[in-house]
Amino acid sequence: MTAPVRLDGINHWFGDFQALTDISLDIAAGEYITLLGPSGCGKTTLLSVLGGFVEPSQGTVHIAGQDVTRLSPAKRPTTTMFQDYALFPHMSLRDNVAFGLRMGGMGRAKRHARALDMLALVGLEKDAAKRPHALSGGQRQRVALARALAVEPDVLLLDEPLGALDLKLRRSMQDELKSIQRQVGTTFVHVTHDQEEAMAIADRIVVMNAGRIEDAGPPARVYRDPATLFAAAFMGEMNRIPGINENETTRTAFGKIHNPRMSEGKVTLCLRPEAIHIGKGGFSLGRATVQDAAFFGTHVRAHVTPVAAPDMRLVVHLPPGSIPEPDDVLDLCADHDGLTVFPAEEA
C-alpha cells in the first residue's frame, strides 16, 4: 500500500506561538521524505499533523486524494513509528507485530502468518517467540518497523526512529530502512535532526527552520546548491566569506571570482571545507597558517587563518595522509563546485 500526500497552507499555533507557517508540500506515492532541522523547527509538529495527533489551525492534509485533516489517527491510512518503539514487554515478537491486526479484527491464523512474514522482512523470523527484553536496540527497532508495516499503511511516519542507537548500528539501520522501503513501496516520512542520516536515506530532504520550509529537494542538490543560507549552513560545515558582486564577478579578500548568477551588491560566499585543497586548481585562497588540526579517519579537519584575511578563520578538510602542525603554512585553492553565493542580507 502506498499513496501520495499533499499538505496545503498548513499553519498551526500553540497559544501565541506559531509552530508552523505556510507549509505546502507534495509527496509522491512511494517517496522517502526526511523532515530535517534543529530542535524546535516544527518537524515533529508537522509529522503529528500528518498522523492526526495535531489538528492544524489552518490548512488541509490530503492522503490518496482524500481530505483527512479532521480524521483521527485511527481513521487515517497512516502508522507512526516512535523513537522508543513502544513494544509490549509481555508479548512475543510475533504477537507484538500482530497487535494492530488483532485490533483490526483479523483472525488469529491470518494475523500470525502476516506477522511472521513481516518478521522475515526484517530478518527476525527465527526469533518470533522471543520477548522484547531479549533483543538488542537494533532488533527492537526492526520489530517496531515490522509492526508498523504489518497493517499495510499507505504512509509510514517515523519520528527519530534511529536516535537511540549508537553510530555504527544507526548507519546499518539507515541502509536497512531504505532497503525495506524500496521492497514494500510505502510512502515514508521520516523526522531527523541528523544531516548525514537524511542524506543517506532520503529521496528528498525537506529542511525546516522556525516552522517554515527553507528548502526541499534531492540530497545532492540541497547540499551542493542550497536554496537559502540557513539550508547551506545546516546541511554541513560551511565557511562564510564576505564579498561584493559587480560585473558578473565577486570581489573578495582572495581576489575576484567569476559569478554570473547573483545581482550586484554585497554577498556572502559559502564554501564547503572539502572544496578547499592544497596546491593548484579552482581559485586561489593564497597562503594560510594552520591553527590546529585533528584526524577524522576519512579526512583531517583543520582551522586555518588566511594571510589575505587575517581576521577570518576557515575550516578545511584535507586528505588523511598527513596532519599539519600548528603554524604550518599551506598554499590553498578551492573548487568552484563547493561554492554557493547568497545576498549579504541573508547572513
N, C-alpha and C positions, 0 to 999 in steps of 0.2 A: 504494500500500500504506500502511496506517495501522493502529494498534492502541492500545487503552488500556494503561496501565501502573499497577501497584499496588506500592507499597513498604509493607511491613508489619513494624513493630517492628525497624527496622534499627539495630543497634549495631555499632560497629567500633573496635577498639583497635590501635594500633601500639605494641607493647610495653606500657608502663604508661600511655600517652597515649590517652585516649578521643577519637577524631576525630569520631565520630557517635554521637548519643544519642537513642534512642527516635524514630527517623524513621518516620513513617507518612504516606503521600501517595498520593492517587489522581489520575491524569492521564487525561483523556478522550482518545479517539481523535481525532486531528486538531488537538489543542490545542497552542498555542505557549506553553511554560512557560519562564520565566527563573529560574535559581537565582542569587540576588543576595546579596552580603555581602562583608565585608572579607577581606583575605588571612588564611588560616588558619582560616576559619569552617567549613570542611568541604564547601564546594560542589563542588570538583573531586573530592574523595574520593567524594562521593555520585554524581557523574557516572560515575566509574570503577566503582562498584558496579553502576550501571545497564548499563554497557558490558561488564562481565565481567572487567575488568582487576584488580579487587579483589574478593575473596570476603568478604562481611560476616561478622563474628564471630557475630552473631545476626541473625535475621530472614529474610524472604523477599522475592524480586523476582518478580513475575508480569508477563508481557507477553502480551497477547491471551489471557489466562486460563491460560497455561502457566507453570508454575514453572520459571524459568530461573536460579535462584540459583546452581546449581553448574555451569552451562554455560559453556564458554569463549567468548571474544568471537566466534570464527569460527562458532560454532553458534547464535548469537543473531540474531534479526531486527533487529539494530541496526547502525548505521555511525557511526563517530566522526570528526568533522572537527576537526583540531587547529589551534592558533594559527599554527604555522609552515608549514601547508599540506602539507608533505612531498611535493611533486611530484618526479617523476623528471626530472632536467635533460636527459638524453639522449633523452627521448621527446617526440614531438609532443603537442600538446594532445589530439588525438583518441585517441592511444594511452594517454595518462595517464588520460583519462576511462574508457577501455575496459578498464583494467588489472584491476579487480575482476571484470568479466565474463569476461575471459580466464581468470583463476584459477578461476572457477566452471565453466569448460568450454564457454562459449558459442562458437559458430562465428565465424570472422572477419567475414564479411559482416554477420551479425546484430548482433554487438557494435559494429562500426564504425557501423552505422546508428543504433544506440541511442546511441552516444557523440555523434554529430552532432546527434541530437535534443536531448540534454542541453546541448550547447554552444549550440544555438539558444535553449534556455530561458533561458540566462544571457547571451545576446546576443553570443556569440563564435564562431558557426558559420563565419564567414568567416576566422577565424584558426586553423582546425583544424590546419593544417600547421606552425604556429609551434612553437618550443620555449619553455619557461617563462621563460628569461632575457630574451626579447624583450617581456615583458609588464610592466605596472605592478603595484604591490602589489594594487590592487583587482581587476585582471584575474586575477591568480593566485588570489585568494580566490574568484572566480567559478568558475575551473576546479576548485578543490578541492571546491566545493559541487556542481558538475556530476558529478564523480567519485563523491562520496558518494551522490548521488541515483540514479546510473545503476544501482546494484544493487537498487533498489527496496526500501529498508529499511522496516520497519514504524515504526521510531523512529530519528530522526536526532539524535545527540548532538553538541553544538557547544561546544568548550572555548575560551572567549575568542577567537572567530574574527575579531573586528574589532580586537583590541588593538594590532596592529602598524600600523594605518592612521592617517593624520592626521585631524583633526577633521572637515573638510569631507567627505572621502571616507568616513569612518566613518558619518556621518549619511546619505549617499547609499546606502551598502550596507545600513544598517538598513531603509530603505524597500524595497530590492530583496529582502532576505531575507524580509520579511513578505509581499511580493507573491508571491514564488515559493512560499512555504509555503502560501499560500492556493490557488495553482494546483494544486500536487501533492497537498495534503491530508495530507501525512505529519505524524505527531506529532513536534514539535521540542522538545528540552530543551536550553537554551542557558545556559551559565555566563558570568556577567559580574560585575564589581565596579562598573560604571558605572550609576548610578541612572537617568540620562536615557535610556541605551540600553535598559534594562529596560522603562521606561515606554513607549518608542516602539514596541516590537515585540511585547510580551507580551500574550497573552490573560489570563494570570495570573502574578503575581510571587510567588516563594517567598523570603522574607527569612530568611537564616540567620545565626546568631551562635553561636560556641563549640560547633559541632557539633549545634545544635538548630534547629528551625524556629521563628522568632519570629512570623511572620505569613505568610499565604498568601491571595491574593485578586486581584481585578481591579486594575489600576494606580491608577485614580482612588480606589477605596475604601482601598487601602493607604496612599496619600498623604494623603488627606483625613481618614480615620478609622482610623489605625493601631491594631493590637491591643496593642502594647507600646511603652514609652518608647524602647527601642532601635530598633524599626522606625520610629518617628516621627523620631528623630534621623538615622538612616541614609538615609532617603528624601529628604533635602534639609536646608537650613538651618532651624534651629529656635531660637526664644527660649524659655528656661525661666523661668517666673515662679512663685515660691512663693505658696501660698495656704492658706486654711483653709475647708473646706466645712461649712456649717451652714444648716439650714432651706432646702435647695434653692438656696442661693446660695453663691458662693465669695468670701470676703473677701481682697482683695489690697491691695498698696500703692496701686493705682489705684482703689480703691473696691470695691463689691460687683458681682459678675457672676452673673446667673441661670444655675444649673447643676443641673438636677434629676437628672442621670444618676449622680452619684457619691454614695457613702456619706459620712457625716460624718467629719471629721478632716482632717489635713494632706494637701495635694495639691500636685502640680506641674502648672501650666498650660503647655502647649506652643503657641506662637504662631508661625505662619509669617510670614516677613518681608514677603511680598507681601500679607498681610492687613492690614498697617499702612499708613495713609494720612494725608495732611494734610487737616484740615477736620472735618466732622461726619459722623455715621453710625456705627452699631455702638455700641461702648462707648468711653469716653474714656480715653486714656492720659495726657492732660494735656500740659503743655509739656515739651519735651526739647531739650537742647543738642547740636548736631552736633559730633562729634569729628573725623570725616573722611568723605570721600565719593569714589566712583570711578564712572566711566561704563562701563557694560557693554553698550552698544548698545540692548538692549530695555528696560533699566531702569538706575537709579542705585542703587548699593548704598552705604548709609551706616551708620556706627556712631553711635548717639546715647545720651546719658545723660539719663534722665527726671528731672525736678525732684522728682517724688514718690518716687523710689527712686534716690538719688544713687550708691549702690553697685552699681547694675545697669547693664549695657551691652547695648543692644538692637541687632540688625541689622534694617535697614529697606530695603525695595525701593521706590523712588519712581519716578514717571514720568520718562522720559529728557529731557523738555523743558528742564529747568534743573538745575544741580548746586549744591546748597547749599555754603556756605563753612563752614570750621571756626568754631565759636562762634555760628553762626546758631541761632536758637531757633524750633522748629517746634511747632505745636499738632497733636497726633497722636490719631487714633482707630484702632480695629481692628474688623474684621468677625468676627462670631461663627463663621462657617463656616471660618475659618482657625485655630480654636482646638480643641485636644483636652486632656483632663484625665486625669491618672493619679495613683494613690496615691503619696504622697511617698516611701514606702519603695522604690519602683522607681528613684528618681533616683540 
